[in-house]
Amino acid sequence: MSKRPSVTMAYIDEETVRRRLRWNDLIDAMEAALAAFSRGSVVAPVRTVLTIEERRRYLGIMPAVMDDVMGVKFVAFYPANADSPYPTHNATIVLYDTKSGQPLAAMDGRLITEMRTAAVSAAITRYLAPPSGGVLALLGSGVQARAHLEALSRVSEFSEVRVWSRNAAHAQRFAREHGVTAAVSAEAAVRGADVVVTATAAREPILRGGWLKAGSHVNAVGSSRPDWRELDEEAMANVVLVDSRAAAAVEAGDVIMAKAPIYAEIGEIFAGSKAAPRGATTIFKSLGLAVEDVAAAKLVLNTAS
């Protein structure tokens, strides 16, 4: 009987992830991974979500298999932490060799989740936003608002950035920390904006379609439950893009409740099989896919500190 090869699996902590992930590389990696996903060269079933306590605690299991690596993310989603010192998302990603199934590494996935979400938005924004960048509106003032400000600034030069939060004190603090403008209302933030980010845990719409500037682009990254939504029907009547049609059909309350037709997966645009709808008012409903986590984790593993 042949001797089983010994395996030593590294653990990569959040600070090491932070040192190794660079925005420009990550944005490019997300574009490539989603193009592969939409071409059908990635195996990535829709995540399994266990409801531990409705609207408070969930556990997600997200596997993906790529050509040279496979992996799974285990994510604890605690919306109940929104007003506490603890993050709403905690995660661990484990990578395996595709051919042998041998474990390669485990790593903290909280920061990867934060950064890859914003990097995906940046990847599609550079296809759809006006070249000049214009005005950016952030609805929400948490970690995703911060990550999107950083990521989107890599692909557009904004003349003005506005932030709004349901907690006005949080918006004011975010504005001070990042040198942006705190808006008095969501409408005031969105009116005239060229790029809009919704990054909240809203159950009911916080963004009205009537506020949107013609030709603007929205990255809707919050409210990833089938009965939660951030955008109203008028907003969802614009050109809708998703990361996964299959996932949107069962997880995206914004799409499900508005019965919104989907123009394309963004990976189809990245792969060139669908034309980018330039000049249209566009909505990207982001849910987050395991292939994004695995591709980002692979980048971490292969990048020296």
GIKARA-V850054 format. One record per backbone hydrogen bond with DSSP energy under -0.5 kcal/mol. NH is the residue of the N-H (numbers start at 1). CO is the residue of the C=O. If there is no record, write none. Layout:
# GIKARA-V850054
<<NH/CO> <NH/CO>>
This chain:
# GIKARA-V850054
<<9/7> <10/8> <10/104> <12/106> <13/11> <17/13> <18/14> <19/15> <20/16> <21/17> <22/20> <26/22> <27/23> <28/24> <29/25> <30/26> <31/27> <32/28> <33/29> <34/30> <35/31> <36/32> <37/33> <38/34> <39/35> <40/36> <40/37> <41/36> <43/65> <44/42> <48/61> <49/47> <50/48> <50/59> <51/49> <52/50> <52/57> <53/57> <56/53> <57/53> <58/77> <59/50> <60/75> <61/48> <62/73> <64/71> <65/43> <66/69> <70/96> <71/64> <72/94> <73/62> <74/92> <75/60> <75/73> <76/90> <77/58> <77/75> <78/76> <78/88> <80/56> <81/78> <82/79> <84/81> <90/76> <92/74> <93/107> <94/72> <95/105> <96/70> <97/102> <98/68> <101/97> <104/95> <105/95> <106/10> <107/93> <108/12> <109/91> <110/91> <113/109> <114/110> <115/111> <116/112> <117/113> <118/114> <119/115> <120/116> <121/117> <122/118> <123/119> <124/120> <125/121> <126/122> <127/124> <128/124> <129/125> <133/130> <134/132> <134/157> <136/160> <137/195> <138/162> <139/137> <139/197> <140/138> <140/164> <146/142> <147/143> <148/144> <149/145> <150/146> <151/147> <152/148> <153/149> <154/151> <155/152> <156/152> <158/156> <159/134> <160/134> <162/136> <163/181> <164/138> <168/166> <170/167> <171/167> <172/168> <173/169> <174/170> <175/171> <176/172> <177/173> <178/174> <179/175> <180/175> <181/161> <183/163> <183/181> <189/185> <190/186> <191/187> <192/211> <193/190> <194/135> <195/135> <196/217> <197/137> <198/219> <199/139> <199/197> <206/230> <207/230> <211/208> <212/209> <213/193> <216/213> <217/194> <218/282> <219/196> <220/218> <220/284> <221/198> <221/219> <222/198> <223/200> <225/223> <228/225> <232/207> <236/232> <237/233> <237/234> <238/235> <239/281> <240/238> <241/283> <242/264> <243/285> <248/244> <249/245> <250/246> <250/247> <251/247> <252/248> <253/225> <253/251> <256/252> <257/253> <258/254> <259/255> <259/256> <260/255> <263/240> <263/261> <264/240> <266/242> <268/265> <269/265> <270/266> <271/267> <272/268> <272/269> <273/268> <274/268> <278/276> <280/277> <282/216> <282/280> <283/239> <284/218> <285/241> <285/283> <286/220> <286/284> <292/289> <293/289> <294/290> <295/291> <296/292> <297/293> <298/294> <299/295> <300/296> <301/297> <302/298> <303/299> <303/300> <304/302>>
